[in-house]
Amino acid sequence: MTAQCPCKHLHPNKERSAEEATRLIHRLNRIEGQIRGLKGMVEKQAYCIDILTQAAAASAALHAFSRELLDSHIRSCVASDLRAGRDETVDELLDTLRKFMK
């Protein structure tokens, strides 16, 4: 499966193994289900704390997805760029980490 790499100015596409793509898609499907569940809870006028608890779980799941993708990015794109002498990738990674830590 071919997907856009976050570092698109350096890598037009990012080849992911079928296993990695499947794992990421499964995570996103679960997150999507959690978001639909939140919407349903609001529509059914569920108790605020119950909705907030589910929102925290969805947020944690999205962060776990992002951490997995970032790990893959560092091990593949960043490592490859550094071996090829493209040091500007470090700046891109630092910018990404700053966004991550907001």
Beta strands, then each sheet from edge to edge (+ up, - down):
strand 1: 2-3
strand 2: 14-15
sheet 1: 1+ 2-
end
